[in-house]
Amino acid sequence: MDPLQPEPVTYLCGDCGEENTLKPGDVVQCRKCGHRILHKKRTRRIMQFQAR
């Protein structure tokens, strides 16, 4: 994979729950039902932020 190309992100459709993988420049729309509200999946990666 090219390090300059961001990797695709998986989203869940707000209507039917179908998983959709989107790349930059893709239309934000479910491929199954056409619904236009997609939710980003939660990550399993541990994220820690330092408070200032």
PQR file with spaces between the fields and no chain letter, atoms N, CA, C, O and H, PARSE charges and radii, in Angstrom:
ATOM       1  N    MET     1       0.844   -1.180    0.000 -0.4000 1.5000
ATOM       2  CA   MET     1       0.000    0.000    0.000 -0.0000 2.0000
ATOM       3  C    MET     1       0.889    1.243    0.000  0.5500 1.7000
ATOM       4  O    MET     1       1.894    1.286    0.709 -0.5500 1.4000
ATOM       5  N    ASP     2       0.533    2.225   -0.770 -0.4000 1.5000
ATOM       6  CA   ASP     2       1.265    3.473   -0.870 -0.0000 2.0000
ATOM       7  C    ASP     2       1.102    4.276    0.423  0.5500 1.7000
ATOM       8  O    ASP     2      -0.028    4.492    0.861 -0.5500 1.4000
ATOM       9  H    ASP     2      -0.284    2.189   -1.346  0.4000 1.0000
ATOM      10  N    PRO     3       2.208    4.729    1.050 -0.5600 1.5000
ATOM      11  CA   PRO     3       2.072    5.461    2.315  0.2800 2.0000
ATOM      12  C    PRO     3       1.371    6.814    2.171  0.5500 1.7000
ATOM      13  O    PRO     3       0.914    7.371    3.169 -0.5500 1.4000
ATOM      14  N    LEU     4       1.277    7.347    0.966 -0.4000 1.5000
ATOM      15  CA   LEU     4       0.599    8.622    0.757 -0.0000 2.0000
ATOM      16  C    LEU     4      -0.913    8.469    0.646  0.5500 1.7000
ATOM      17  O    LEU     4      -1.652    9.433    0.845 -0.5500 1.4000
ATOM      18  H    LEU     4       1.648    6.895    0.155  0.4000 1.0000
ATOM      19  N    GLN     5      -1.376    7.259    0.328 -0.4000 1.5000
ATOM      20  CA   GLN     5      -2.808    7.002    0.189 -0.0000 2.0000
ATOM      21  C    GLN     5      -3.391    6.616    1.545  0.5500 1.7000
ATOM      22  O    GLN     5      -2.945    5.631    2.134 -0.5500 1.4000
ATOM      23  H    GLN     5      -0.776    6.476    0.166  0.4000 1.0000
ATOM      24  N    PRO     6      -4.382    7.364    2.063 -0.5600 1.5000
ATOM      25  CA   PRO     6      -5.011    6.946    3.323  0.2800 2.0000
ATOM      26  C    PRO     6      -5.802    5.660    3.117  0.5500 1.7000
ATOM      27  O    PRO     6      -6.365    5.426    2.048 -0.5500 1.4000
ATOM      28  N    GLU     7      -5.837    4.831    4.158 -0.4000 1.5000
ATOM      29  CA   GLU     7      -6.558    3.571    4.014 -0.0000 2.0000
ATOM      30  C    GLU     7      -8.065    3.791    4.121  0.5500 1.7000
ATOM      31  O    GLU     7      -8.507    4.727    4.788 -0.5500 1.4000
ATOM      32  H    GLU     7      -5.379    5.021    5.027  0.4000 1.0000
ATOM      33  N    PRO     8      -8.853    2.939    3.474 -0.5600 1.5000
ATOM      34  CA   PRO     8     -10.311    3.080    3.531  0.2800 2.0000
ATOM      35  C    PRO     8     -10.827    2.899    4.958  0.5500 1.7000
ATOM      36  O    PRO     8     -10.234    2.176    5.758 -0.5500 1.4000
ATOM      37  N    VAL     9     -11.935    3.566    5.260 -0.4000 1.5000
ATOM      38  CA   VAL     9     -12.540    3.518    6.590 -0.0000 2.0000
ATOM      39  C    VAL     9     -13.900    2.829    6.466  0.5500 1.7000
ATOM      40  O    VAL     9     -14.621    3.041    5.492 -0.5500 1.4000
ATOM      41  H    VAL     9     -12.417    4.154    4.609  0.4000 1.0000
ATOM      42  N    THR    10     -14.245    2.006    7.456 -0.4000 1.5000
ATOM      43  CA   THR    10     -15.510    1.289    7.452 -0.0000 2.0000
ATOM      44  C    THR    10     -16.543    2.053    8.273  0.5500 1.7000
ATOM      45  O    THR    10     -16.277    2.464    9.403 -0.5500 1.4000
ATOM      46  H    THR    10     -13.659    1.834    8.248  0.4000 1.0000
ATOM      47  N    TYR    11     -17.721    2.237    7.688 -0.4000 1.5000
ATOM      48  CA   TYR    11     -18.825    2.933    8.335 -0.0000 2.0000
ATOM      49  C    TYR    11     -20.034    2.016    8.387  0.5500 1.7000
ATOM      50  O    TYR    11     -20.157    1.093    7.581 -0.5500 1.4000
ATOM      51  H    TYR    11     -17.936    1.904    6.770  0.4000 1.0000
ATOM      52  N    LEU    12     -20.934    2.272    9.345 -0.4000 1.5000
ATOM      53  CA   LEU    12     -22.184    1.525    9.453 -0.0000 2.0000
ATOM      54  C    LEU    12     -23.336    2.413    9.007  0.5500 1.7000
ATOM      55  O    LEU    12     -23.401    3.584    9.379 -0.5500 1.4000
ATOM      56  H    LEU    12     -20.834    3.021   10.000  0.4000 1.0000
ATOM      57  N    CYS    13     -24.244    1.858    8.212 -0.4000 1.5000
ATOM      58  CA   CYS    13     -25.412    2.601    7.753 -0.0000 2.0000
ATOM      59  C    CYS    13     -26.347    2.845    8.930  0.5500 1.7000
ATOM      60  O    CYS    13     -26.572    1.947    9.741 -0.5500 1.4000
ATOM      61  H    CYS    13     -24.191    0.906    7.910  0.4000 1.0000
ATOM      62  N    GLY    14     -26.891    4.052    9.028 -0.4000 1.5000
ATOM      63  CA   GLY    14     -27.803    4.400   10.098 -0.0000 2.0000
ATOM      64  C    GLY    14     -29.184    3.792    9.930  0.5500 1.7000
ATOM      65  O    GLY    14     -29.973    3.786   10.874 -0.5500 1.4000
ATOM      66  H    GLY    14     -26.708    4.782    8.369  0.4000 1.0000
ATOM      67  N    ASP    15     -29.489    3.281    8.744 -0.4000 1.5000
ATOM      68  CA   ASP    15     -30.820    2.729    8.477 -0.0000 2.0000
ATOM      69  C    ASP    15     -30.822    1.201    8.499  0.5500 1.7000
ATOM      70  O    ASP    15     -31.565    0.590    9.267 -0.5500 1.4000
ATOM      71  H    ASP    15     -28.848    3.286    7.977  0.4000 1.0000
ATOM      72  N    CYS    16     -29.991    0.584    7.656 -0.4000 1.5000
ATOM      73  CA   CYS    16     -30.020   -0.879    7.538 -0.0000 2.0000
ATOM      74  C    CYS    16     -28.900   -1.574    8.306  0.5500 1.7000
ATOM      75  O    CYS    16     -28.963   -2.789    8.490 -0.5500 1.4000
ATOM      76  H    CYS    16     -29.388    1.080    7.032  0.4000 1.0000
ATOM      77  N    GLY    17     -27.870   -0.844    8.763 -0.4000 1.5000
ATOM      78  CA   GLY    17     -26.787   -1.438    9.540 -0.0000 2.0000
ATOM      79  C    GLY    17     -25.706   -2.100    8.703  0.5500 1.7000
ATOM      80  O    GLY    17     -24.802   -2.730    9.251 -0.5500 1.4000
ATOM      81  H    GLY    17     -27.819    0.143    8.613  0.4000 1.0000
ATOM      82  N    GLU    18     -25.782   -1.970    7.397 -0.4000 1.5000
ATOM      83  CA   GLU    18     -24.797   -2.560    6.489 -0.0000 2.0000
ATOM      84  C    GLU    18     -23.444   -1.861    6.651  0.5500 1.7000
ATOM      85  O    GLU    18     -23.396   -0.645    6.841 -0.5500 1.4000
ATOM      86  H    GLU    18     -26.516   -1.458    6.952  0.4000 1.0000
ATOM      87  N    GLU    19     -22.335   -2.629    6.576 -0.4000 1.5000
ATOM      88  CA   GLU    19     -21.003   -2.046    6.625 -0.0000 2.0000
ATOM      89  C    GLU    19     -20.636   -1.522    5.238  0.5500 1.7000
ATOM      90  O    GLU    19     -20.820   -2.212    4.235 -0.5500 1.4000
ATOM      91  H    GLU    19     -22.374   -3.616    6.421  0.4000 1.0000
ATOM      92  N    ASN    20     -20.119   -0.302    5.193 -0.4000 1.5000
ATOM      93  CA   ASN    20     -19.687    0.319    3.941 -0.0000 2.0000
ATOM      94  C    ASN    20     -18.259    0.797    4.112  0.5500 1.7000
ATOM      95  O    ASN    20     -17.932    1.445    5.106 -0.5500 1.4000
ATOM      96  H    ASN    20     -19.969    0.259    6.008  0.4000 1.0000
ATOM      97  N    THR    21     -17.404    0.482    3.147 -0.4000 1.5000
ATOM      98  CA   THR    21     -16.026    0.939    3.168 -0.0000 2.0000
ATOM      99  C    THR    21     -15.901    2.102    2.199  0.5500 1.7000
ATOM     100  O    THR    21     -16.208    1.973    1.014 -0.5500 1.4000
ATOM     101  H    THR    21     -17.669   -0.044    2.339  0.4000 1.0000
ATOM     102  N    LEU    22     -15.448    3.241    2.715 -0.4000 1.5000
ATOM     103  CA   LEU    22     -15.327    4.445    1.899 -0.0000 2.0000
ATOM     104  C    LEU    22     -13.880    4.901    1.818  0.5500 1.7000
ATOM     105  O    LEU    22     -13.138    4.834    2.799 -0.5500 1.4000
ATOM     106  H    LEU    22     -15.199    3.346    3.678  0.4000 1.0000
ATOM     107  N    LYS    23     -13.491    5.363    0.647 -0.4000 1.5000
ATOM     108  CA   LYS    23     -12.195    5.970    0.428 -0.0000 2.0000
ATOM     109  C    LYS    23     -12.413    7.468    0.262  0.5500 1.7000
ATOM     110  O    LYS    23     -13.535    7.898   -0.005 -0.5500 1.4000
ATOM     111  H    LYS    23     -14.094    5.417   -0.149  0.4000 1.0000
ATOM     112  N    PRO    24     -11.366    8.265    0.414 -0.5600 1.5000
ATOM     113  CA   PRO    24     -11.527    9.706    0.193  0.2800 2.0000
ATOM     114  C    PRO    24     -12.067    9.978   -1.213  0.5500 1.7000
ATOM     115  O    PRO    24     -11.581    9.409   -2.191 -0.5500 1.4000
ATOM     116  N    GLY    25     -13.058   10.835   -1.307 -0.4000 1.5000
ATOM     117  CA   GLY    25     -13.662   11.176   -2.594 -0.0000 2.0000
ATOM     118  C    GLY    25     -14.910   10.375   -2.919  0.5500 1.7000
ATOM     119  O    GLY    25     -15.630   10.726   -3.853 -0.5500 1.4000
ATOM     120  H    GLY    25     -13.453   11.298   -0.513  0.4000 1.0000
ATOM     121  N    ASP    26     -15.193    9.294   -2.169 -0.4000 1.5000
ATOM     122  CA   ASP    26     -16.401    8.505   -2.405 -0.0000 2.0000
ATOM     123  C    ASP    26     -17.634    9.260   -1.909  0.5500 1.7000
ATOM     124  O    ASP    26     -17.533   10.116   -1.029 -0.5500 1.4000
ATOM     125  H    ASP    26     -14.608    9.009   -1.410  0.4000 1.0000
ATOM     126  N    VAL    27     -18.786    8.942   -2.474 -0.4000 1.5000
ATOM     127  CA   VAL    27     -20.056    9.528   -2.050 -0.0000 2.0000
ATOM     128  C    VAL    27     -20.454    8.896   -0.726  0.5500 1.7000
ATOM     129  O    VAL    27     -20.391    7.676   -0.576 -0.5500 1.4000
ATOM     130  H    VAL    27     -18.867    8.247   -3.189  0.4000 1.0000
ATOM     131  N    VAL    28     -20.868    9.725    0.243 -0.4000 1.5000
ATOM     132  CA   VAL    28     -21.296    9.228    1.554 -0.0000 2.0000
ATOM     133  C    VAL    28     -22.738    8.762    1.415  0.5500 1.7000
ATOM     134  O    VAL    28     -23.681    9.533    1.597 -0.5500 1.4000
ATOM     135  H    VAL    28     -20.919   10.717    0.121  0.4000 1.0000
ATOM     136  N    GLN    29     -22.887    7.478    1.086 -0.4000 1.5000
ATOM     137  CA   GLN    29     -24.203    6.895    0.852 -0.0000 2.0000
ATOM     138  C    GLN    29     -24.079    5.385    0.980  0.5500 1.7000
ATOM     139  O    GLN    29     -23.105    4.796    0.510 -0.5500 1.4000
ATOM     140  H    GLN    29     -22.121    6.852    0.937  0.4000 1.0000
ATOM     141  N    CYS    30     -25.065    4.756    1.614 -0.4000 1.5000
ATOM     142  CA   CYS    30     -25.073    3.302    1.765 -0.0000 2.0000
ATOM     143  C    CYS    30     -25.216    2.658    0.389  0.5500 1.7000
ATOM     144  O    CYS    30     -26.032    3.083   -0.429 -0.5500 1.4000
ATOM     145  H    CYS    30     -25.856    5.234    1.995  0.4000 1.0000
ATOM     146  N    ARG    31     -24.418    1.638    0.153 -0.4000 1.5000
ATOM     147  CA   ARG    31     -24.471    0.958   -1.143 -0.0000 2.0000
ATOM     148  C    ARG    31     -25.669    0.018   -1.250  0.5500 1.7000
ATOM     149  O    ARG    31     -26.067   -0.353   -2.354 -0.5500 1.4000
ATOM     150  H    ARG    31     -23.755    1.292    0.817  0.4000 1.0000
ATOM     151  N    LYS    32     -26.249   -0.371   -0.105 -0.4000 1.5000
ATOM     152  CA   LYS    32     -27.377   -1.302   -0.119 -0.0000 2.0000
ATOM     153  C    LYS    32     -28.721   -0.581   -0.218  0.5500 1.7000
ATOM     154  O    LYS    32     -29.533   -0.900   -1.086 -0.5500 1.4000
ATOM     155  H    LYS    32     -25.926   -0.070    0.792  0.4000 1.0000
ATOM     156  N    CYS    33     -28.962    0.416    0.695 -0.4000 1.5000
ATOM     157  CA   CYS    33     -30.288    1.034    0.741 -0.0000 2.0000
ATOM     158  C    CYS    33     -30.304    2.495    0.284  0.5500 1.7000
ATOM     159  O    CYS    33     -31.378    3.061    0.081 -0.5500 1.4000
ATOM     160  H    CYS    33     -28.302    0.675    1.400  0.4000 1.0000
ATOM     161  N    GLY    34     -29.119    3.119    0.119 -0.4000 1.5000
ATOM     162  CA   GLY    34     -29.072    4.495   -0.358 -0.0000 2.0000
ATOM     163  C    GLY    34     -29.175    5.543    0.732  0.5500 1.7000
ATOM     164  O    GLY    34     -29.165    6.739    0.440 -0.5500 1.4000
ATOM     165  H    GLY    34     -28.246    2.659    0.284  0.4000 1.0000
ATOM     166  N    HIS    35     -29.275    5.113    2.001 -0.4000 1.5000
ATOM     167  CA   HIS    35     -29.364    6.048    3.125 -0.0000 2.0000
ATOM     168  C    HIS    35     -28.069    6.865    3.191  0.5500 1.7000
ATOM     169  O    HIS    35     -26.991    6.338    2.916 -0.5500 1.4000
ATOM     170  H    HIS    35     -29.283    4.141    2.238  0.4000 1.0000
ATOM     171  N    ARG    36     -28.171    8.147    3.553 -0.4000 1.5000
ATOM     172  CA   ARG    36     -27.000    9.022    3.508 -0.0000 2.0000
ATOM     173  C    ARG    36     -26.410    9.347    4.877  0.5500 1.7000
ATOM     174  O    ARG    36     -25.554   10.225    4.982 -0.5500 1.4000
ATOM     175  H    ARG    36     -29.047    8.575    3.776  0.4000 1.0000
ATOM     176  N    ILE    37     -26.855    8.649    5.935 -0.4000 1.5000
ATOM     177  CA   ILE    37     -26.275    8.852    7.259 -0.0000 2.0000
ATOM     178  C    ILE    37     -25.478    7.606    7.619  0.5500 1.7000
ATOM     179  O    ILE    37     -26.042    6.525    7.793 -0.5500 1.4000
ATOM     180  H    ILE    37     -27.551    7.935    5.849  0.4000 1.0000
ATOM     181  N    LEU    38     -24.164    7.764    7.727 -0.4000 1.5000
ATOM     182  CA   LEU    38     -23.273    6.664    8.067 -0.0000 2.0000
ATOM     183  C    LEU    38     -22.548    6.997    9.357  0.5500 1.7000
ATOM     184  O    LEU    38     -22.166    8.143    9.590 -0.5500 1.4000
ATOM     185  H    LEU    38     -23.706    8.641    7.585  0.4000 1.0000
ATOM     186  N    HIS    39     -22.362    5.981   10.198 -0.4000 1.5000
ATOM     187  CA   HIS    39     -21.695    6.149   11.479 -0.0000 2.0000
ATOM     188  C    HIS    39     -20.351    5.433   11.438  0.5500 1.7000
ATOM     189  O    HIS    39     -20.257    4.304   10.956 -0.5500 1.4000
ATOM     190  H    HIS    39     -22.672    5.049   10.009  0.4000 1.0000
ATOM     191  N    LYS    40     -19.307    6.095   11.947 -0.4000 1.5000
ATOM     192  CA   LYS    40     -17.983    5.495   11.972 -0.0000 2.0000
ATOM     193  C    LYS    40     -17.934    4.417   13.050  0.5500 1.7000
ATOM     194  O    LYS    40     -18.435    4.611   14.158 -0.5500 1.4000
ATOM     195  H    LYS    40     -19.383    7.012   12.339  0.4000 1.0000
ATOM     196  N    LYS    41     -17.324    3.279   12.714 -0.4000 1.5000
ATOM     197  CA   LYS    41     -17.215    2.185   13.672 -0.0000 2.0000
ATOM     198  C    LYS    41     -16.228    2.555   14.769  0.5500 1.7000
ATOM     199  O    LYS    41     -15.292    3.323   14.548 -0.5500 1.4000
ATOM     200  H    LYS    41     -16.917    3.121   11.814  0.4000 1.0000
ATOM     201  N    ARG    42     -16.451    2.003   15.941 -0.4000 1.5000
ATOM     202  CA   ARG    42     -15.513    2.209   17.049 -0.0000 2.0000
ATOM     203  C    ARG    42     -14.238    1.415   16.780  0.5500 1.7000
ATOM     204  O    ARG    42     -14.259    0.362   16.144 -0.5500 1.4000
ATOM     205  H    ARG    42     -17.211    1.379   16.120  0.4000 1.0000
ATOM     206  N    THR    43     -13.141    1.947   17.278 -0.4000 1.5000
ATOM     207  CA   THR    43     -11.861    1.282   17.101 -0.0000 2.0000
ATOM     208  C    THR    43     -11.546    0.420   18.322  0.5500 1.7000
ATOM     209  O    THR    43     -11.992    0.727   19.427 -0.5500 1.4000
ATOM     210  H    THR    43     -13.124    2.803   17.795  0.4000 1.0000
ATOM     211  N    ARG    44     -10.802   -0.625   18.137 -0.4000 1.5000
ATOM     212  CA   ARG    44     -10.361   -1.487   19.236 -0.0000 2.0000
ATOM     213  C    ARG    44      -9.000   -1.010   19.771  0.5500 1.7000
ATOM     214  O    ARG    44      -8.528   -1.490   20.802 -0.5500 1.4000
ATOM     215  H    ARG    44     -10.440   -0.875   17.239  0.4000 1.0000
ATOM     216  N    ARG    45      -8.383   -0.069   19.060 -0.4000 1.5000
ATOM     217  CA   ARG    45      -7.071    0.434   19.449 -0.0000 2.0000
ATOM     218  C    ARG    45      -7.204    1.293   20.712  0.5500 1.7000
ATOM     219  O    ARG    45      -8.118    2.110   20.825 -0.5500 1.4000
ATOM     220  H    ARG    45      -8.766    0.320   18.223  0.4000 1.0000
ATOM     221  N    ILE    46      -6.285    1.096   21.650 -0.4000 1.5000
ATOM     222  CA   ILE    46      -6.295    1.896   22.874 -0.0000 2.0000
ATOM     223  C    ILE    46      -5.743    3.264   22.554  0.5500 1.7000
ATOM     224  O    ILE    46      -4.640    3.389   22.021 -0.5500 1.4000
ATOM     225  H    ILE    46      -5.543    0.433   21.558  0.4000 1.0000
ATOM     226  N    MET    47      -6.513    4.299   22.882 -0.4000 1.5000
ATOM     227  CA   MET    47      -6.092    5.669   22.621 -0.0000 2.0000
ATOM     228  C    MET    47      -5.960    6.380   23.951  0.5500 1.7000
ATOM     229  O    MET    47      -6.867    6.328   24.782 -0.5500 1.4000
ATOM     230  H    MET    47      -7.409    4.197   23.316  0.4000 1.0000
ATOM     231  N    GLN    48      -4.828    7.049   24.156 -0.4000 1.5000
ATOM     232  CA   GLN    48      -4.586    7.753   25.400 -0.0000 2.0000
ATOM     233  C    GLN    48      -4.160    9.177   25.060  0.5500 1.7000
ATOM     234  O    GLN    48      -3.276    9.393   24.232 -0.5500 1.4000
ATOM     235  H    GLN    48      -4.091    7.092   23.481  0.4000 1.0000
ATOM     236  N    PHE    49      -4.798   10.137   25.707 -0.4000 1.5000
ATOM     237  CA   PHE    49      -4.485   11.530   25.480 -0.0000 2.0000
ATOM     238  C    PHE    49      -3.980   12.148   26.782  0.5500 1.7000
ATOM     239  O    PHE    49      -4.447   11.804   27.868 -0.5500 1.4000
ATOM     240  H    PHE    49      -5.516    9.962   26.380  0.4000 1.0000
ATOM     241  N    GLN    50      -3.041   13.045   26.659 -0.4000 1.5000
ATOM     242  CA   GLN    50      -2.486   13.692   27.824 -0.0000 2.0000
ATOM     243  C    GLN    50      -3.198   15.034   28.046  0.5500 1.7000
ATOM     244  O    GLN    50      -3.260   15.871   27.145 -0.5500 1.4000
ATOM     245  H    GLN    50      -2.662   13.324   25.777  0.4000 1.0000
ATOM     246  N    ALA    51      -3.734   15.226   29.256 -0.4000 1.5000
ATOM     247  CA   ALA    51      -4.422   16.463   29.586 -0.0000 2.0000
ATOM     248  C    ALA    51      -3.395   17.549   29.867  0.5500 1.7000
ATOM     249  O    ALA    51      -2.336   17.299   30.443 -0.5500 1.4000
ATOM     250  H    ALA    51      -3.684   14.547   29.988  0.4000 1.0000
ATOM     251  N    ARG    52      -3.734   18.754   29.449 -0.4000 1.5000
ATOM     252  CA   ARG    52      -2.826   19.884   29.696 -0.0000 2.0000
ATOM     253  C    ARG    52      -3.518   20.913   30.500  0.5500 1.7000
ATOM     254  O    ARG    52      -2.930   21.947   30.819 -0.5500 1.4000
ATOM     255  H    ARG    52      -4.595   18.958   28.981  0.4000 1.0000
